[in-house]
């Protein structure tokens, strides 16, 4: 296949590119200023609203991973505007361009996020669950709507609602591990909130799976099958690192330190199930949390 990919220099993009190339596929990277497109690259500038449409002709698939990181210590108004624009405006530019090509790709895989569901307590969330409320839910809802601009033009559109990624260099782990290594780790708030997660190896595996399966379209929850609360996550990470996980971080302290991020990303409860992946026969590399953490952090099995 000839596959174009955005966000190729990120954690997920690097892993997806390597896997596709190892299988013999040709991967073209979309690059933004100040980089200039060279061999195997396609120029685009989501901020300026420009893209080299000719470079997108005669592709089999497009995988869209690019977007301003949501991880920060606090969200300023300017950062929230960048987060929204990078996902919604950039996705719309790409999708609308794909829709008018002479030779359109068969499939457009656009990354989304479990933030789509908002804070939902103990409600079981599957792909047909309605969107929630809050900033991240609004971003994800509009993000998916922008990607859907490519649908109906012989392009199969897939929205991967990704969970935080368990990998050695993911921000999800690198921000938590130091405190745990010092014996200062523990649950966030009550710890009762559901925390979806997914191993990097399964992000790559699912991208390959949806590229190959013509019957998969629309939203797909990219989460591991083992559901865990934040408290269970903290205890598992403590066991893997051989450190206690006893010191809770009170919700008021988190809100004072991190503002809106605390409620949207740390204290929100999202009991998300990978219903469509399981039904499609996808076999997870890491369905269970502790083995995934041990693999990511290079810790031997207990």
ZANU-261476 format. One record per atom (N, C-alpha, C): residue in three letters; x, y, z. Coordinates in steps of 0.2 Angstrom, whole numbers, plus 2048, in hexadecimal, padded with zeros to 3 digits. Layout:
REM ZANU-261476
ALAXYZ...
END
This chain:
REM ZANU-261476
UNK8047FA800UNK800800800UNK804806800UNK80280C7FDUNK8058127FEUNK800816803UNK804818809UNK80081B80EUNK803821810UNK7FF827811UNK80182D813UNK80082E81AUNK80483181EUNK803831825UNK805838828UNK80183B82CUNK802841830UNK80583F837UNK80884483AUNK80B842841UNK81083D841UNK81483C83CUNK81883783BUNK81E837840UNK82083D843UNK82683D847UNK82483C84EUNK81D83B850UNK81B83A857UNK81C833859UNK81A83185FUNK81B82B862UNK81782585EUNK81182785CUNK80D822859UNK80F822851UNK81082884EUNK812828847UNK818825846UNK81D82584AUNK823822849UNK82281A849UNK81E81884EUNK81D81184EUNK81980E849UNK814812846UNK810810841UNK81480F83AUNK818815839UNK81C815833UNK82180F833UNK82480D838UNK829808839UNK825801837UNK81F80083AUNK81C7FA839UNK8197F9832UNK8177FF82FUNK8147FE828UNK81A7FD823UNK820801824UNK826800820UNK8287F9820UNK8287F6826UNK82B7EF827UNK8277EA823UNK8207EC822UNK81C7E781EUNK81D7E9817UNK8217ED815UNK8227EF80EUNK81E7F480BUNK81A7F880FUNK8167FD80DUNK81A80480CUNK818808807UNK81B80E806UNK81781380AUNK81B81780FUNK81881C813UNK81B823811UNK816827810UNK81882E80EUNK816833814UNK81A837816UNK81983B81CUNK81684281AUNK81184481DUNK80F84B81CUNK813850821UNK81685581FUNK81B859823UNK819860823UNK81A864828UNK81786A829UNK81D86F829UNK81C876828UNK82287A829UNK82487A830UNK82A87C831UNK82F87E82CUNK833879828UNK831873829UNK83486D825UNK83286E81EUNK83686D819UNK83486D812UNK834865810UNK82E86480CUNK82D85D80AUNK83385B805UNK835855806UNK83A852802UNK83784B7FFUNK83C8477FEUNK83A8407FBUNK83683D800UNK83083A7FEUNK82C836802UNK82883A807UNK827841806UNK82484580AUNK81F84A806UNK81A84C80AUNK814850807UNK81485680BUNK81485C808UNK81386280CUNK80C86480EUNK80B866814UNK805869816UNK80686E81CUNK80187281CUNK802877821UNK7FB879824UNK7F8875829UNK7F287582CUNK7F087C82EUNK7F5880831UNK7F3887833UNK7F288B82DUNK7F588B828UNK7F488F822UNK7EF88C81EUNK7ED88681FUNK7E788381BUNK7EA881814UNK7F087F813UNK7F387D80DUNK7F587680DUNK7F5872808UNK7F786B807UNK7F986A800UNK7FE8667FFUNK8008647F8UNK7FB85E7F6UNK7F585F7F3UNK7F085A7F1UNK7F38557ECUNK7F88577E8UNK7FA8537E3UNK7FE84D7E6UNK80184E7ECUNK8058497EFUNK8008447F2UNK7FA8457F3UNK7F58417F6UNK7F283C7F1UNK7F383D7EAUNK7F08397E5UNK7F38327E5UNK7EF82D7E3UNK7F18267E2UNK7F48237E9UNK7F18257EEUNK7F28227F5UNK7ED81C7F6UNK7EF8177FAUNK7EA8127FCUNK7E7814803UNK7EB818807UNK7E881980EUNK7EB820810UNK7E8823815UNK7EB829819UNK7E9828820UNK7EF828824UNK7EE82882BUNK7F082E82EUNK7EB831832UNK7EC838834UNK7EC83883CUNK7F383A83EUNK7F4839845UNK7F6840848UNK7F7845844UNK7FA84C846UNK7F584F84BUNK7F7853850UNK7F3858854UNK7F885A859UNK7F686085CUNK7F9863861UNK7F885F868UNK7FE85D86BUNK7FD859871UNK7F885C876UNK7F4858879UNK7EF85B87FUNK7F385A886UNK7F8857886UNK7FC85688CUNK80085D88EUNK7FE860893UNK802866896UNK80086689DUNK80486B8A0UNK80286C8A7UNK7FC8708A8UNK7FB8758A4UNK7F48788A4UNK7F387A89DUNK7EC87B89BUNK7EA87D895UNK7E8885895UNK7EC888891UNK7EA88F890UNK7E589088BUNK7E289688AUNK7DD897885UNK7E189687EUNK7E789887EUNK7EA898877UNK7EC890876UNK7EE88C87BUNK7EF885879UNK7E9882877UNK7E388387BUNK7DD880879UNK7DB882872UNK7DC88886FUNK7DB889868UNK7DF885864UNK7E6884866UNK7EA881861UNK7E8879861UNK7E6877867UNK7E4870867UNK7DE86E863UNK7D9873863UNK7D387285FUNK7D5873858UNK7D8878856UNK7DA87A84FUNK7DE87484CUNK7E387284FUNK7E786D84CUNK7E486684BUNK7DF86584FUNK7DB85F84EUNK7D5860849UNK7D186584AUNK7CB866846UNK7CD86983FUNK7D086E83FUNK7D2872839UNK7D686E834UNK7DC86B837UNK7E0867834UNK7DD861831UNK7D985E835UNK7D5858832UNK7D085982CUNK7CD85F82DUNK7C8861828UNK7CC862821UNK7D2866822UNK7D686781CUNK7D8861818UNK7DA85C81CUNK7DC856819UNK7D6852816UNK7D185181AUNK7CB84D818UNK7C8850812UNK7C7857812UNK7C485A80CUNK7C985A806UNK7CF85A807UNK7D4859801UNK7D38527FEUNK7D384D803UNK7D3846800UNK7CC8457FCUNK7C78487FEUNK7C08477FBUNK7C08497F4UNK7C484E7F2UNK7C48517EBUNK7CA84E7E7UNK7CE84A7E9UNK7D38477E5UNK7D08437DFUNK7D48437DAUNK7D383F7D4UNK7D38377D6UNK7D88367D9UNK7D982F7DCUNK7D982E7E3UNK7D482D7E6UNK7D382E7EDUNK7D58277F1UNK7D88287F7UNK7DA8227FBUNK7D481E7FDUNK7D58177FEUNK7CF813800UNK7CD814807UNK7D281780CUNK7D0817813UNK7D481D816UNK7D082181AUNK7D382681EUNK7D2825825UNK7D8823829UNK7D8822830UNK7DA828834UNK7D582A837UNK7D683183BUNK7D682F843UNK7DB831846UNK7DC83084DUNK7D7835851UNK7D3832856UNK7CF83685AUNK7D1835861UNK7CD835866UNK7CF83486DUNK7C9832871UNK7CA82E876UNK7C582C87BUNK7C283287FUNK7C583887EUNK7C283E881UNK7BC84087EUNK7BA83D878UNK7B383D875UNK7AE83C87AUNK7AF83887FUNK7AA836883UNK7A983A889UNK7AE83E88BUNK7AD843891UNK7AE83E897UNK7AC84189DUNK7AC83E8A3UNK7A583B8A4UNK7A58348A4UNK79F8308A4UNK79E82B8AAUNK7A282C8AFUNK7A18288B5UNK7A28208B4UNK79D81C8B6UNK79D8158B5UNK79A8138AEUNK7978178AAUNK7948158A4UNK79981289FUNK79680C89DUNK79A808898UNK79A80C891UNK79F80D88EUNK79F811888UNK7A280D882UNK79D80D87DUNK79F809877UNK79F80E871UNK7A080C86BUNK7A1810866UNK79A814864UNK795811866UNK78E814865UNK78C81986AUNK79081A870UNK78E81E875UNK78F825873UNK78A82A875UNK78B831873UNK791834876UNK79283A873UNK79883E875UNK79684187CUNK79C843880UNK79B846886UNK79B84D886UNK79D85188BUNK79D85888BUNK7A585988EUNK7A686088DUNK7AD86288FUNK7B1864888UNK7B786788AUNK7BB869884UNK7BE863880UNK7C085E883UNK7C385887FUNK7BD85587BUNK7B785487EUNK7B285187AUNK7B0855874UNK7B085C875UNK7AE86086FUNK7B486086AUNK7BA86086CUNK7BF85F867UNK7BE858863UNK7BD853867UNK7BD84C863UNK7B784C85FUNK7B184E861UNK7AB84E85DUNK7AC852856UNK7AF858857UNK7B085C851UNK7B685984DUNK7BA856850UNK7C085384CUNK7BD84D848UNK7B984984BUNK7B6844847UNK7B2846841UNK7AE84B843UNK7AA84E83EUNK7AE851838UNK7B4854839UNK7B8856834UNK7BB851830UNK7BD84B833UNK7BF84682FUNK7BA84382BUNK7B484382DUNK7AE840829UNK7AD844823UNK7B0849822UNK7B084D81BUNK7B2849815UNK7B6844817UNK7B9840811UNK7B483A810UNK7AF838814UNK7AB833813UNK7A683480DUNK7A382F80AUNK79E830805UNK7A28317FEUNK7A88317FEUNK7AC8327F8UNK7B082C7F6UNK7AD8267F8UNK7B181F7F7UNK7B781F7FCUNK7B7823801UNK7BC822806UNK7B981F80CUNK7BC81A80FUNK7BA817815UNK7BD81B81BUNK7B981E81FUNK7BC822825UNK7BB81F82BUNK7C181E82FUNK7C181B836UNK7C482083BUNK7C0821840UNK7C2825846UNK7C582184BUNK7CB82184DUNK7CE81D852UNK7CE821859UNK7C981F85DUNK7C9823864UNK7CE820869UNK7D4823868UNK7DA82186CUNK7DA822873UNK7DC81E877UNK7DD81F87FUNK7E4821880UNK7E6823886UNK7ED825887UNK7F181F886UNK7F7820883UNK7FC81A881UNK801818886UNK801812887UNK80680F88BUNK80C80D887UNK811811888UNK818810885UNK81D813889UNK823811888UNK82981388CUNK82A81A88CUNK82981E886UNK82A825885UNK823829884UNK81E826886UNK81882A885UNK81782F88BUNK81483488AUNK81383988FUNK80F836894UNK80A832893UNK80682F898UNK80A82B89DUNK80F82889BUNK8138258A1UNK8198298A3UNK81C82D89FUNK8228318A1UNK8208368A6UNK81A8388A7UNK81883D8ACUNK81683A8B2UNK8148338B2UNK8138308B8UNK81882C8BBUNK81D8298B7UNK8228258BAUNK8268288BFUNK82982E8BEUNK82E8318C3UNK82B8318CAUNK8258338CBUNK8228338D2UNK82182C8D5UNK81F8278D1UNK81F8218D3UNK82681E8D5UNK82B8208D1UNK83281D8D3UNK8348208D9UNK8328268DBUNK8348298E2UNK82F8278E7UNK82A8228E6UNK8268208EBUNK8208258EDUNK81F82A8E8UNK81A82F8E9UNK81482E8E5UNK8138288E1UNK80E8278DDUNK8088258E1UNK8028258DDUNK7FC8238E0UNK7F68258DCUNK7F08248DEUNK7EA8268DAUNK7E982D8D9UNK7E682F8D4UNK7E48368D3UNK7DD8378D5UNK7DC83C8DAUNK7D583D8DCUNK7D38378E0UNK7CC8348DFUNK7CA82F8E2UNK7CD8288E0UNK7D08298D9UNK7D28238D6UNK7CD81E8D3UNK7C68208D4UNK7C181C8D2UNK7BF81D8CAUNK7C28228C7UNK7C18238C0UNK7C481E8BCUNK7C081C8B6UNK7C38178B2UNK7C881B8ADUNK7CD8178ACUNK7D381A8A8UNK7D48158A2UNK7D281789CUNK7D3813896UNK7DB814894UNK7DD80E891UNK7E480F88FUNK7E580A889UNK7EB80A886UNK7EC806881UNK7F4805880UNK7F780087EUNK7FE7FF87DUNK7FF801876UNK805804875UNK80880786FUNK807801869UNK8097FB86BUNK8097F6866UNK8027F4864UNK7FD7F6868UNK7F67F5865UNK7F47FB861UNK7F6801863UNK7F580685EUNK7F7805857UNK7FD802857UNK800800850UNK7FC7FB84DUNK7FA7F6851UNK7F77F084FUNK7F07F284CUNK7EC7F6850UNK7E67F884EUNK7E67FC847UNK7EB801847UNK7EB804840UNK7EC7FF83AUNK7F07FA83BUNK7F17F5836UNK7EB7F1835UNK7E77F083AUNK7E17EC83AUNK7DC7F0836UNK7DB7F6837UNK7D57FA834UNK7D77FC82DUNK7DE7FC82BUNK7E07FD824UNK7DE7F7820UNK7DE7F1823UNK7DD7EB820UNK7D67E981FUNK7D27EB824UNK7CB7E9824UNK7C67EE821UNK7C47EC81BUNK7BF7F1818UNK7B97F281BUNK7B77ED820UNK7B07EE823UNK7B07F2829UNK7B67F582BUNK7B77F9831UNK7B780182FUNK7B2804831UNK7B180B830UNK7AE80F836UNK7AE815836UNK7AB81983CUNK7AF818842UNK7AD81A848UNK7B081A84EUNK7B3813851UNK7B9813853UNK7BB80D856UNK7BF80F85DUNK7BD80C862UNK7C080D869UNK7C7809869UNK7CC80D869UNK7D380B869UNK7D580B870UNK7D3806874UNK7D480587BUNK7D67FD87CUNK7D97FC882UNK7DA7F5883UNK7D47F2887UNK7D37EB886UNK7CD7E8889UNK7CD7E9891UNK7D37E9894UNK7D37E989BUNK7D17F089EUNK7CB7F08A1UNK7C97F78A4UNK7CC7F78ABUNK7CE7FD8ACUNK7D17FE8B3UNK7D08058B5UNK7CF8068BCUNK7CE80D8BFUNK7D58108C0UNK7D58168C1UNK7DC8198C2UNK7DF8168C8UNK7DC8148CDUNK7DF8118D3UNK7E280A8D1UNK7DF8068CDUNK7E28008CAUNK7E88018C6UNK7E78078C2UNK7ED8098BEUNK7F380A8C2UNK7F280E8C7UNK7F78118CCUNK7FA80A8CFUNK7F68068D2UNK7F98008D5UNK7FD7FC8D0UNK7FB7FB8CAUNK7FE7F78C5UNK8057FA8C4UNK8058018C3UNK80B8048C1UNK8108048C7UNK80D8048CDUNK8128038D3UNK8157FD8D4UNK8117F78D2UNK8147F18D2UNK8197F08CDUNK8187F38C7UNK81D7F28C2UNK8247F58C4UNK8237FB8C7UNK8297FF8C9UNK82C7FD8D0UNK8287F88D3UNK82A7F68D9UNK82A7FB8DFUNK8258008DEUNK8258058E3UNK81D8068E5UNK81C8098EBUNK8158098EEUNK81180E8EAUNK80B80D8EAUNK8068128E6UNK8018148EBUNK8038178F0UNK7FF8198F6UNK7FD8208F7UNK8008258F4UNK7FF82C8F5UNK7FA82F8F0UNK7F48308F2UNK7EF8338EDUNK7F083A8ECUNK7EF83C8E6UNK7EF8438E4UNK7E88468E5UNK7E684A8EAUNK7DF84C8EBUNK7DD8508E5UNK7D78508E3UNK7D48538DDUNK7D585B8DEUNK7D485E8E3UNK7D48658E4UNK7DC8678E2UNK7E08638E4UNK7E78658E3UNK7E98648DBUNK7E685F8D8UNK7E785E8D1UNK7E48648CDUNK7DE8668CFUNK7DB86C8CCUNK7DE8728CDUNK7E18738D3UNK7E58798D4UNK7EB8798D0UNK7EE8748CFUNK7F58738CBUNK7F48748C4UNK7EE8708C1UNK7EE86F8BAUNK7E78728B7UNK7E38748BBUNK7DD8788B8UNK7D98738B5UNK7D68758AFUNK7D18718ABUNK7D486A8A9UNK7DA8698A8UNK7DD8638A6UNK7DC85D8ABUNK7DC85F8B2UNK7DA85A8B7UNK7D48578B6UNK7CE85B8B5UNK7C88588B4UNK7C78558ADUNK7CA8578A8UNK7C98548A1UNK7CD84E8A0UNK7D384D8A3UNK7D88488A1UNK7DA8438A7UNK7DA8468ADUNK7DC8428B3UNK7D783F8B7UNK7D18438B8UNK7CC8418BDUNK7C683F8B9UNK7C68408B2UNK7C083D8AEUNK7C08368AEUNK7BA8338AEUNK7B982C8AEUNK7B682A8A7UNK7B98258A4UNK7B782389DUNK7B881B89DUNK7B281889EUNK7B281189EUNK7B180E897UNK7B680F893UNK7B680D88CUNK7B880688AUNK7B4803886UNK7B57FC884UNK7B67FC87CUNK7BB7F887AUNK7BD7F7873UNK7B87F286FUNK7B27F4870UNK7AC7EF86DUNK7AE7ED866UNK7AF7F2862UNK7AF7F185AUNK7B67ED859UNK7BB7EE85CUNK7C17EB85BUNK7C17E385DUNK7BE7E2863UNK7BD7DB865UNK7B87D8860UNK7B37DB85EUNK7AE7D8859UNK7B17D6852UNK7B67DA850UNK7BA7D984AUNK7BF7D484AUNK7C07D1850UNK7C57CC851UNK7CC7CE852UNK7CD7D5854UNK7D47D7855UNK7D77D485BUNK7DD7D285BUNK7E07CF861UNK7E57D3864UNK7E47D586AUNK7E87DA86DUNK7EF7D786FUNK7F57DB86EUNK7FB7D9870UNK7FC7D9878UNK7F87DF87BUNK7F97E0882UNK7F27E1884UNK7ED7DC885UNK7E77DD888UNK7E77DF88FUNK7EC7DE893UNK7EC7DF89AUNK7F17E489CUNK7F07E88A1UNK7F47EE8A3UNK7FB7EC8A5UNK7FB7E88AAUNK8027E78ADUNK8077E58A8UNK8057DF8A4UNK80A7DD89FUNK80C7E389AUNK8077E7899UNK8097ED894UNK80D7F2897UNK80C7F389EUNK8117F88A2UNK8187F58A2UNK8187EE8A4UNK81F7EB8A4UNK8237EB89EUNK81F7EA898UNK8227EA892UNK8257F1890UNK8217F6891UNK8227FD890UNK828800894UNK8287FE89AUNK82D80189FUNK8337FC89FUNK8337F689CUNK8397F289CUNK83A7EF8A3UNK8357ED8A6UNK8357EA8ACUNK8337E28ACUNK8377DE8AEUNK8367D78AEUNK82F7D58B1UNK82C7CF8AFUNK8267CD8B2UNK8277CB8B9UNK8237CD8BDUNK8237CB8C4UNK8237C38C6
END
